[in-house]
Amino acid sequence: MTNLIELLRDNPLVAVIVGAEVAFWVFIALGLSARYLLLKKKLGAALLICVPLIDVVMLVATVIDLRSGGSADITHGLAATYLGFSVAFGHSMIRWADVRFAHRFAGGPAPVKPPKYGAEKVKREWREWLKALLAWAIACGIMGILVAIFGMNEQTRVFWEWPWGWIPRLTIVLGIWFVVGPLWVLLSPPRQPATSER
């Protein structure tokens, strides 16, 4: 616990990232509670609209930290990656929570289980990978902008240096996701649901 407190004290951007993740789920919980428990749809919508503002705070905090003389490190790459995945997957995560909240508290339909085979499974894998591609593009774009502002130097090496910079690592992860996701499902033999013998 002491080490965590020291880490947050010594690197405020880590505290911002942790706070952003907590705030993401808190605003979702508050928004859905207002919508379904208090029956205040406008209040619920206003609280859910605050979720993207968390990303803006993260971006501003990252730029301020670098402009105030902070050296780019793993934390800034993590912040850019968080922003990319938050923008790309945030809406679907809110929708995921909304369906379950509505089912639990407002008599909504039960959540639909993801498909395990067939064309729908292929379609889902492509959709998720395309979201990952969007997250990659946003994260790399943010890091590219930071490199353009501060130059390709020792300060920004953590973003672009091969093979351990953030951009190369994210590219490798995206490639692996493609192989084990849509490509694997596309090339796998089609499966049919098991039928029980009578």
N, C-alpha and C positions, 0 to 999 in steps of 0.2 A: 504493500500500500504506500509506503514511504517513497519507493522508487517511482511509482506512478505519479505521486504528487510532485516529486522533483522534476520528472519529465515534462509535466504540464507547466510547471513554473519556468523551466528553462526554455521551453519551446511553445510559445503561446499558440502557434498555428495548429499544433496537435490538439490543444484544448478546443480550438474552433472546429476542427474536424469531428471530434467526439461530440461536441455540443450540437453540431449540425445533424449528426445521425440521430441523436436523442430528440432534437426538435422535430425532425422529419416524422418520427413515429408519434410524438406527442400531438402535433398538429393534425395528423391523420385521425388519431383516437378522439381528439376533441371535436373535429369536424364531423366524424361519423356519429359520435354521441349526440351532438346537437341535432343532426339530421334525423336520427332514428329514435333516440330516447326522449329528447326534449321536443321533437317534431318542429324544430326551427330550421327549415330548409335554407333560408337565406343566410342565417348565421353559420350553418354547416358549410355552405358553399364558400363563404368569406374565409373561414378557417382553412379550408382545403386550398384556396387560392394562395394562402400564405406559404404553402409548401415550396413552390418554385422560388420564392424570395430568399429562402435559405441558401439556394445555390448562388444567388447574387452576393449575399454576405460572404460566402466562401471565396468567391472570385476576388472580391474587393480586399479581403483579408490577405489573400495570397500576394496580390500586387503590392499592397502596403508593406507587407513583411519584406519583400525583395527590394522595394524602393527605399526602405529605411536602412539598407545596408546589409540585410540578412543574406547569407549565401544560400543559393539553391541547394537543397538536399533532398533526401528521400521523402521528407514531409511535403514538399511542394509538388513532387510527382504524385504523391498519394492524394493531395488535394485536387489536382487536375483530373486524376483518374476517378475520384469520388464524384466530381462534378459531371464527368462524362456519363458515368453509369447512372447517376441520379436523374439526369435529363432523359436518357434513353429508356430507362426502366421504371422511372418514378410513376408515370401514369398507369402502367400495367400493375404496379404494386399497389397503388391506391385502389384500382378496380378490383384486384384480388381481395383486399381487405374489405371493400365495400360490399361485395357479394356475400362474404362470410358474416359480416355484421348484419346485413339485411336479413339473411337467413336465420341468424340467431335471435335477433331482437324485433324483427318486423314481419316475420312470416314469409319472407322472400323465398324463392326457389333454392334448392340445395345446390352447392357449387358443383359444376360439371368436372368430372375427372379428366385429366389430359388423355388424349388417345395414345394407345400403346402400339398401334400398327396401322398400316394402310396409308392412303393419300392424306388423311387428316394429320397423321403423325409427321409425315414429310413436310406438310405445310407448316405445322407448328415449329418444327426444328429450323426451317428456313426463316420464319418470322423472328424467332428468338435470336438466331445468329445475325440477322439484319439489324436487330436492336443492339447487339454487341458491336457490330460494325459502326453503327452510329455513335455508340459510346466511345469506341476507339478514335473515331474521327474528331469528336469533340475534345477528348482528352489530349490527343496529339496536337490539335489545333491550338488549344490553350497553351500547351508547352511551346509550340512553334511561335506563338505571339510573344511569349516571355523571352524566347531566344532572340527574336527580332528586336525586342526592346533593349535587352541587356547584352546582346552579342553572343557569338559562339566562343566562349572562353571557359576558364576554370569554374566560374560561378554557375554556368548552365550546363556543364559537362554531364551532370547527372541525368539530364533529359535525353541527350542524343548519342552519347558514346556507346559504341558497339562493344560487347553484346549486353552489357549490364545497365545501360541507360534505360529510362522509363519507356521511351518510344520503341526501341527494339524489343524490350520484354513484352510490352502490350501487343506488339505485332506478332510475336511468337505465340502468345496466349490466344490471340484471335485465330491464327492458323490452326492451332490444335483444336480449338472449339469447332472450326469448320470441318476438320477431319472426323472428329468423334461425334459431331452433331449431324448436320444435314447430309454430308457426303456419306457417312456411315449408314444412315437410315435409307438414303437413296439407293445405295449399292447393295444393301442387305436383301436377301430373298424375302418376298412378301410372306407375311404370316397371317393366319386366320385365327379367330377366337376359338379357344378350345370348346368343343361341344360335349356335353355330358351324355354318356351312353345310357340308354334306357333298358 
